């Protein structure tokens, strides 16, 4: 079985994957790492970049801007909105992952649409081997009404999905 362990500094160590009974595991060469540019999405991107570095894979950092934003944005076209989001994505990556950008082959893609369906379509179109993404852990009524992008991707993706849940905030538990 594939094993991943965590070093004290938060880095990931890898062991060779073995499948029982002579099974086949596709080599991971292309990773899709969706982000909404939130702090929580940094966790998923961090895993994607560490996995890519360990496996020698490339990462496409994928951001989907909501089409409804165009109504609130003073751009005259979708191109202006996409350009604004491309700049935001580049700044986000430089701010949070500057030291890792040189050690992993990274592509950046920004599109307009619905995140879950765009992610699934991008995987089918470009043949990714793995999706690595954070889950926001939405619960209760918000989860019932909106669901979760990660959950929708898990249900519909044609490749494996590695979902990363943020650590529980132990400071709220009183001890």
Number of C-alpha atoms within 10 A of each C-alpha: 9 10 10 13 11 10 9 7 6 10 12 15 13 14 11 9 13 13 11 8 6 7 7 10 10 6 11 15 15 21 24 27 25 26 23 15 18 11 11 18 20 20 20 24 26 20 21 26 26 20 23 21 17 14 14 15 20 21 26 20 22 22 25 22 20 13 14 11 11 17 8 8 12 10 13 9 10 14 12 14 21 20 13 14 20 18 11 15 21 12 14 17 18 13 10 14 15 12 10 16 13 9 13 17 16 17 11 16 15 20 22 19 15 14 22 19 15 17 26 19 15 16 19 13 9 10 15 20 18 22 27 26 27 25 19 15 12 13 12 8 9 10 11 10 9 10 14 18 19 24 14 15 22 18 11 14 19 17 16 13 19 18 18 19 15 15 8 8 7 8 7 7 7 5 5
